[in-house]
Amino acid sequence: MAAAVNHNRQDAQNSVAVTPSDTTDLSFVTTALYIGVAGDVTIIDPMGNTTLYKGVPVGILPVSAARVKATGTTATNIVAIW
């Protein structure tokens, strides 16, 4: 039996380590964040909404983020993917 194919998948073209900041936006909008050490992640999305993701495990967090806030973010080793 053939494996299912996700035709909507788009591979990341870029990635960069993130330093969370309460005042500085990223220079791009992410398609996801890689979380290297589990914890909470607070983001501001492209529409300006602030969201706290509690207890994010190590792995990919599929979220559009314009900023990763320092306040409320306890996860570390975060990499932006876009």
Secondary structure, DSSP 8 states (H G I E B T S, - for coil): ------TT------EEE----SS---SS--SEEEEEE-EEEEEE-TTS-EEEEEEE-SEEE----SEEESTT---EEEEEE-
